[in-house]
């Protein structure tokens, strides 16, 4: 399950390397990247074998503390307080956010 980690950082505030796990999603130079394996070796780039550009299969992608108003089926939302990703779905119970 993808987990949004915010802006990419190679080191934490104490100077230790940050380890990103497989499926972690980060912002880097204006693009979203997803880790394809556990790594701490290098920043995400297209040519890097540890990361891929994260395109996802969605209509809209939101990053906020609360769910976006007026979503449409297929939208995705990352709750920035928890890092959890949700998809807006329609099923027999109606329309609602489901954790991705």
Residue pairs with C-beta under 8 A, 6 or more apart in sequence:
1 23
1 85
1 99
1 100
2 23
2 24
2 25
2 34
2 54
2 85
2 100
3 21
3 23
3 24
3 25
3 83
3 84
3 85
4 24
4 25
4 26
4 63
4 78
4 80
4 83
4 85
5 20
5 24
5 25
5 26
5 83
6 26
6 27
6 80
7 26
7 27
7 28
8 26
8 27
8 28
8 33
8 43
8 44
9 18
10 17
10 18
10 40
10 42
10 43
11 17
11 18
12 18
17 40
18 40
19 38
19 39
19 40
20 26
20 35
20 38
20 39
20 40
21 35
21 38
22 35
22 36
22 37
22 38
23 34
23 35
24 34
24 35
25 32
25 33
25 34
25 35
25 54
25 78
25 85
26 32
26 33
26 35
26 44
27 33
28 43
28 44
28 45
31 53
32 53
32 54
32 55
32 61
33 44
33 51
33 52
33 53
33 54
34 51
34 52
34 53
34 54
35 44
35 50
35 51
36 49
36 50
36 51
36 52
37 50
39 50
39 51
41 50
42 48
42 50
44 50
44 51
45 51
46 53
56 76
58 74
58 75
58 76
58 87
59 72
59 73
59 74
59 75
60 68
60 71
60 72
60 75
60 76
61 75
61 76
61 77
61 78
62 68
62 75
62 76
62 77
62 78
63 77
63 78
63 80
64 77
64 78
64 79
64 80
65 79
65 80
65 81
66 79
67 77
67 79
67 86
67 97
68 75
68 77
71 77
71 88
71 95
71 97
72 88
73 88
73 89
73 90
73 95
74 87
74 88
75 87
75 88
76 85
76 86
76 87
76 88
76 100
77 85
77 86
77 88
77 97
78 84
78 85
78 86
79 85
79 86
84 99
84 100
85 99
85 100
86 97
86 98
86 99
86 100
87 97
87 98
87 100
88 95
88 96
88 97
88 98
89 95
89 96
89 97
89 98
